[in-house]
Amino acid sequence: MRKINEESKPCAVCGQTMFRKRYGERLEDLSAFNRRMCCSLSCANTRQELTKHGYSWRARKFLKDSCEACGEKLFLHAHHIDQDKKNNTPENIQTLCKWCHDFWHSTARRIGRETAGRMPPLV
């Protein structure tokens, strides 16, 4: 049996040293090893940069069950008070229905405000 050099390289996400996998007595194919970028599926599924929709998805975790302005229970949006989509702290998320959200941003644009801020309750 010939001895095969155990190749190694760092994981692209965590930097941990990766070696060719063993399947019983067989060693992972070298071309498959060279294509592999991450040491595990959890590293491969880790996002370094989120898209706009990824940040919105995280913000929706903090939604309440009704609009904080009018009380509507349908078509709820996560309104970022400081308009920074990356700031998903619960204090920065206000639950607004689609209509209140659109109204609040259009009103802020119309009067020339940089950020819309927190919408006050209408009821």
KOLTI-117933 format. One record per residue (C-alpha): x, y, z; residue number from 1; residue in three letters. Coordinates in nm, 3 decimals. Layout:
N
<kolnu><X>X</X><Y>Y</Y><Z>Z</Z><seq>NUM</seq><type>ala</type></kolnu>
...
END
This chain:
123
<kolnu><X>0.000</X><Y>0.000</Y><Z>0.000</Z><seq>1</seq><type>met</type></kolnu>
<kolnu><X>0.149</X><Y>0.333</Y><Z>-0.098</Z><seq>2</seq><type>arg</type></kolnu>
<kolnu><X>0.154</X><Y>0.621</Y><Z>0.146</Z><seq>3</seq><type>lys</type></kolnu>
<kolnu><X>-0.031</X><Y>0.933</Y><Z>0.023</Z><seq>4</seq><type>ile</type></kolnu>
<kolnu><X>0.068</X><Y>1.277</Y><Z>0.144</Z><seq>5</seq><type>asn</type></kolnu>
<kolnu><X>-0.200</X><Y>1.425</Y><Z>0.366</Z><seq>6</seq><type>glu</type></kolnu>
<kolnu><X>-0.267</X><Y>1.765</Y><Z>0.213</Z><seq>7</seq><type>glu</type></kolnu>
<kolnu><X>-0.392</X><Y>2.050</Y><Z>0.432</Z><seq>8</seq><type>ser</type></kolnu>
<kolnu><X>-0.529</X><Y>2.400</Y><Z>0.386</Z><seq>9</seq><type>lys</type></kolnu>
<kolnu><X>-0.713</X><Y>2.654</Y><Z>0.604</Z><seq>10</seq><type>pro</type></kolnu>
<kolnu><X>-1.093</X><Y>2.687</Y><Z>0.612</Z><seq>11</seq><type>cys</type></kolnu>
<kolnu><X>-1.205</X><Y>3.004</Y><Z>0.430</Z><seq>12</seq><type>ala</type></kolnu>
<kolnu><X>-1.444</X><Y>3.101</Y><Z>0.713</Z><seq>13</seq><type>val</type></kolnu>
<kolnu><X>-1.291</X><Y>2.999</Y><Z>1.047</Z><seq>14</seq><type>cys</type></kolnu>
<kolnu><X>-0.927</X><Y>2.942</Y><Z>0.949</Z><seq>15</seq><type>gly</type></kolnu>
<kolnu><X>-0.912</X><Y>2.594</Y><Z>1.103</Z><seq>16</seq><type>gln</type></kolnu>
<kolnu><X>-0.673</X><Y>2.354</Y><Z>0.926</Z><seq>17</seq><type>thr</type></kolnu>
<kolnu><X>-0.859</X><Y>2.112</Y><Z>0.697</Z><seq>18</seq><type>met</type></kolnu>
<kolnu><X>-0.726</X><Y>1.773</Y><Z>0.591</Z><seq>19</seq><type>phe</type></kolnu>
<kolnu><X>-0.851</X><Y>1.533</Y><Z>0.327</Z><seq>20</seq><type>arg</type></kolnu>
<kolnu><X>-1.143</X><Y>1.329</Y><Z>0.465</Z><seq>21</seq><type>lys</type></kolnu>
<kolnu><X>-1.120</X><Y>0.953</Y><Z>0.512</Z><seq>22</seq><type>arg</type></kolnu>
<kolnu><X>-1.398</X><Y>0.720</Y><Z>0.404</Z><seq>23</seq><type>tyr</type></kolnu>
<kolnu><X>-1.299</X><Y>0.392</Y><Z>0.567</Z><seq>24</seq><type>gly</type></kolnu>
<kolnu><X>-0.966</X><Y>0.307</Y><Z>0.403</Z><seq>25</seq><type>glu</type></kolnu>
<kolnu><X>-1.023</X><Y>0.551</Y><Z>0.116</Z><seq>26</seq><type>arg</type></kolnu>
<kolnu><X>-0.892</X><Y>0.906</Y><Z>0.116</Z><seq>27</seq><type>leu</type></kolnu>
<kolnu><X>-1.097</X><Y>1.193</Y><Z>-0.027</Z><seq>28</seq><type>glu</type></kolnu>
<kolnu><X>-1.020</X><Y>1.265</Y><Z>-0.392</Z><seq>29</seq><type>asp</type></kolnu>
<kolnu><X>-0.761</X><Y>1.542</Y><Z>-0.423</Z><seq>30</seq><type>leu</type></kolnu>
<kolnu><X>-0.965</X><Y>1.742</Y><Z>-0.674</Z><seq>31</seq><type>ser</type></kolnu>
<kolnu><X>-1.269</X><Y>1.727</Y><Z>-0.441</Z><seq>32</seq><type>ala</type></kolnu>
<kolnu><X>-1.049</X><Y>1.841</Y><Z>-0.151</Z><seq>33</seq><type>phe</type></kolnu>
<kolnu><X>-0.913</X><Y>2.132</Y><Z>-0.356</Z><seq>34</seq><type>asn</type></kolnu>
<kolnu><X>-1.269</X><Y>2.246</Y><Z>-0.443</Z><seq>35</seq><type>arg</type></kolnu>
<kolnu><X>-1.380</X><Y>2.234</Y><Z>-0.078</Z><seq>36</seq><type>arg</type></kolnu>
<kolnu><X>-1.360</X><Y>2.583</Y><Z>0.078</Z><seq>37</seq><type>met</type></kolnu>
<kolnu><X>-1.497</X><Y>2.518</Y><Z>0.429</Z><seq>38</seq><type>cys</type></kolnu>
<kolnu><X>-1.426</X><Y>2.263</Y><Z>0.699</Z><seq>39</seq><type>cys</type></kolnu>
<kolnu><X>-1.793</X><Y>2.185</Y><Z>0.772</Z><seq>40</seq><type>ser</type></kolnu>
<kolnu><X>-2.149</X><Y>2.260</Y><Z>0.665</Z><seq>41</seq><type>leu</type></kolnu>
<kolnu><X>-2.194</X><Y>2.499</Y><Z>0.956</Z><seq>42</seq><type>ser</type></kolnu>
<kolnu><X>-1.896</X><Y>2.704</Y><Z>0.833</Z><seq>43</seq><type>cys</type></kolnu>
<kolnu><X>-2.024</X><Y>2.688</Y><Z>0.476</Z><seq>44</seq><type>ala</type></kolnu>
<kolnu><X>-2.366</X><Y>2.816</Y><Z>0.584</Z><seq>45</seq><type>asn</type></kolnu>
<kolnu><X>-2.225</X><Y>3.107</Y><Z>0.784</Z><seq>46</seq><type>thr</type></kolnu>
<kolnu><X>-2.286</X><Y>3.440</Y><Z>0.613</Z><seq>47</seq><type>arg</type></kolnu>
<kolnu><X>-2.019</X><Y>3.702</Y><Z>0.651</Z><seq>48</seq><type>gln</type></kolnu>
<kolnu><X>-2.221</X><Y>3.979</Y><Z>0.482</Z><seq>49</seq><type>glu</type></kolnu>
<kolnu><X>-2.598</X><Y>3.989</Y><Z>0.484</Z><seq>50</seq><type>leu</type></kolnu>
<kolnu><X>-2.808</X><Y>4.129</Y><Z>0.202</Z><seq>51</seq><type>thr</type></kolnu>
<kolnu><X>-3.082</X><Y>4.387</Y><Z>0.252</Z><seq>52</seq><type>lys</type></kolnu>
<kolnu><X>-3.334</X><Y>4.105</Y><Z>0.277</Z><seq>53</seq><type>his</type></kolnu>
<kolnu><X>-3.122</X><Y>3.921</Y><Z>0.534</Z><seq>54</seq><type>gly</type></kolnu>
<kolnu><X>-3.122</X><Y>4.223</Y><Z>0.764</Z><seq>55</seq><type>tyr</type></kolnu>
<kolnu><X>-3.499</X><Y>4.263</Y><Z>0.714</Z><seq>56</seq><type>ser</type></kolnu>
<kolnu><X>-3.553</X><Y>3.898</Y><Z>0.803</Z><seq>57</seq><type>trp</type></kolnu>
<kolnu><X>-3.361</X><Y>3.947</Y><Z>1.128</Z><seq>58</seq><type>arg</type></kolnu>
<kolnu><X>-3.565</X><Y>4.259</Y><Z>1.207</Z><seq>59</seq><type>ala</type></kolnu>
<kolnu><X>-3.895</X><Y>4.073</Y><Z>1.161</Z><seq>60</seq><type>arg</type></kolnu>
<kolnu><X>-3.812</X><Y>3.858</Y><Z>1.464</Z><seq>61</seq><type>lys</type></kolnu>
<kolnu><X>-3.896</X><Y>4.159</Y><Z>1.683</Z><seq>62</seq><type>phe</type></kolnu>
<kolnu><X>-4.239</X><Y>4.231</Y><Z>1.532</Z><seq>63</seq><type>leu</type></kolnu>
<kolnu><X>-4.531</X><Y>4.271</Y><Z>1.770</Z><seq>64</seq><type>lys</type></kolnu>
<kolnu><X>-4.876</X><Y>4.131</Y><Z>1.690</Z><seq>65</seq><type>asp</type></kolnu>
<kolnu><X>-5.025</X><Y>4.463</Y><Z>1.572</Z><seq>66</seq><type>ser</type></kolnu>
<kolnu><X>-4.925</X><Y>4.802</Y><Z>1.428</Z><seq>67</seq><type>cys</type></kolnu>
<kolnu><X>-4.799</X><Y>5.036</Y><Z>1.701</Z><seq>68</seq><type>glu</type></kolnu>
<kolnu><X>-4.961</X><Y>5.335</Y><Z>1.529</Z><seq>69</seq><type>ala</type></kolnu>
<kolnu><X>-5.309</X><Y>5.223</Y><Z>1.423</Z><seq>70</seq><type>cys</type></kolnu>
<kolnu><X>-5.358</X><Y>4.874</Y><Z>1.569</Z><seq>71</seq><type>gly</type></kolnu>
<kolnu><X>-5.390</X><Y>4.692</Y><Z>1.232</Z><seq>72</seq><type>glu</type></kolnu>
<kolnu><X>-5.301</X><Y>4.321</Y><Z>1.252</Z><seq>73</seq><type>lys</type></kolnu>
<kolnu><X>-5.230</X><Y>4.253</Y><Z>0.882</Z><seq>74</seq><type>leu</type></kolnu>
<kolnu><X>-4.936</X><Y>4.339</Y><Z>0.652</Z><seq>75</seq><type>phe</type></kolnu>
<kolnu><X>-4.693</X><Y>4.422</Y><Z>0.934</Z><seq>76</seq><type>leu</type></kolnu>
<kolnu><X>-4.349</X><Y>4.569</Y><Z>0.857</Z><seq>77</seq><type>his</type></kolnu>
<kolnu><X>-4.041</X><Y>4.623</Y><Z>1.071</Z><seq>78</seq><type>ala</type></kolnu>
<kolnu><X>-3.968</X><Y>4.998</Y><Z>1.072</Z><seq>79</seq><type>his</type></kolnu>
<kolnu><X>-3.610</X><Y>5.091</Y><Z>1.163</Z><seq>80</seq><type>his</type></kolnu>
<kolnu><X>-3.637</X><Y>5.409</Y><Z>1.370</Z><seq>81</seq><type>ile</type></kolnu>
<kolnu><X>-3.285</X><Y>5.532</Y><Z>1.284</Z><seq>82</seq><type>asp</type></kolnu>
<kolnu><X>-3.322</X><Y>5.400</Y><Z>0.925</Z><seq>83</seq><type>gln</type></kolnu>
<kolnu><X>-3.010</X><Y>5.181</Y><Z>0.965</Z><seq>84</seq><type>asp</type></kolnu>
<kolnu><X>-3.109</X><Y>4.835</Y><Z>0.836</Z><seq>85</seq><type>lys</type></kolnu>
<kolnu><X>-2.807</X><Y>4.682</Y><Z>1.012</Z><seq>86</seq><type>lys</type></kolnu>
<kolnu><X>-2.921</X><Y>4.807</Y><Z>1.355</Z><seq>87</seq><type>asn</type></kolnu>
<kolnu><X>-3.167</X><Y>4.534</Y><Z>1.452</Z><seq>88</seq><type>asn</type></kolnu>
<kolnu><X>-3.187</X><Y>4.596</Y><Z>1.823</Z><seq>89</seq><type>thr</type></kolnu>
<kolnu><X>-3.540</X><Y>4.568</Y><Z>1.966</Z><seq>90</seq><type>pro</type></kolnu>
<kolnu><X>-3.531</X><Y>4.938</Y><Z>2.069</Z><seq>91</seq><type>glu</type></kolnu>
<kolnu><X>-3.474</X><Y>5.037</Y><Z>1.704</Z><seq>92</seq><type>asn</type></kolnu>
<kolnu><X>-3.756</X><Y>4.826</Y><Z>1.557</Z><seq>93</seq><type>ile</type></kolnu>
<kolnu><X>-4.112</X><Y>4.959</Y><Z>1.548</Z><seq>94</seq><type>gln</type></kolnu>
<kolnu><X>-4.397</X><Y>4.743</Y><Z>1.420</Z><seq>95</seq><type>thr</type></kolnu>
<kolnu><X>-4.599</X><Y>4.931</Y><Z>1.158</Z><seq>96</seq><type>leu</type></kolnu>
<kolnu><X>-4.858</X><Y>4.811</Y><Z>0.907</Z><seq>97</seq><type>cys</type></kolnu>
<kolnu><X>-4.780</X><Y>4.866</Y><Z>0.540</Z><seq>98</seq><type>lys</type></kolnu>
<kolnu><X>-4.999</X><Y>5.177</Y><Z>0.518</Z><seq>99</seq><type>trp</type></kolnu>
<kolnu><X>-4.858</X><Y>5.350</Y><Z>0.828</Z><seq>100</seq><type>cys</type></kolnu>
<kolnu><X>-4.503</X><Y>5.259</Y><Z>0.722</Z><seq>101</seq><type>his</type></kolnu>
<kolnu><X>-4.548</X><Y>5.407</Y><Z>0.374</Z><seq>102</seq><type>asp</type></kolnu>
<kolnu><X>-4.728</X><Y>5.713</Y><Z>0.516</Z><seq>103</seq><type>phe</type></kolnu>
<kolnu><X>-4.458</X><Y>5.778</Y><Z>0.776</Z><seq>104</seq><type>trp</type></kolnu>
<kolnu><X>-4.167</X><Y>5.757</Y><Z>0.530</Z><seq>105</seq><type>his</type></kolnu>
<kolnu><X>-4.343</X><Y>5.968</Y><Z>0.264</Z><seq>106</seq><type>ser</type></kolnu>
<kolnu><X>-4.431</X><Y>6.232</Y><Z>0.526</Z><seq>107</seq><type>thr</type></kolnu>
<kolnu><X>-4.070</X><Y>6.242</Y><Z>0.646</Z><seq>108</seq><type>ala</type></kolnu>
<kolnu><X>-3.946</X><Y>6.286</Y><Z>0.288</Z><seq>109</seq><type>arg</type></kolnu>
<kolnu><X>-4.205</X><Y>6.554</Y><Z>0.216</Z><seq>110</seq><type>arg</type></kolnu>
<kolnu><X>-4.107</X><Y>6.768</Y><Z>0.515</Z><seq>111</seq><type>ile</type></kolnu>
<kolnu><X>-3.734</X><Y>6.713</Y><Z>0.450</Z><seq>112</seq><type>gly</type></kolnu>
<kolnu><X>-3.633</X><Y>6.495</Y><Z>0.745</Z><seq>113</seq><type>arg</type></kolnu>
<kolnu><X>-3.318</X><Y>6.283</Y><Z>0.715</Z><seq>114</seq><type>glu</type></kolnu>
<kolnu><X>-3.460</X><Y>5.998</Y><Z>0.927</Z><seq>115</seq><type>thr</type></kolnu>
<kolnu><X>-3.826</X><Y>5.921</Y><Z>0.980</Z><seq>116</seq><type>ala</type></kolnu>
<kolnu><X>-3.786</X><Y>5.838</Y><Z>1.350</Z><seq>117</seq><type>gly</type></kolnu>
<kolnu><X>-4.052</X><Y>5.672</Y><Z>1.565</Z><seq>118</seq><type>arg</type></kolnu>
<kolnu><X>-4.412</X><Y>5.708</Y><Z>1.447</Z><seq>119</seq><type>met</type></kolnu>
<kolnu><X>-4.649</X><Y>5.821</Y><Z>1.727</Z><seq>120</seq><type>pro</type></kolnu>
<kolnu><X>-4.969</X><Y>5.626</Y><Z>1.798</Z><seq>121</seq><type>pro</type></kolnu>
<kolnu><X>-5.269</X><Y>5.744</Y><Z>1.596</Z><seq>122</seq><type>leu</type></kolnu>
<kolnu><X>-5.536</X><Y>5.599</Y><Z>1.824</Z><seq>123</seq><type>val</type></kolnu>
END
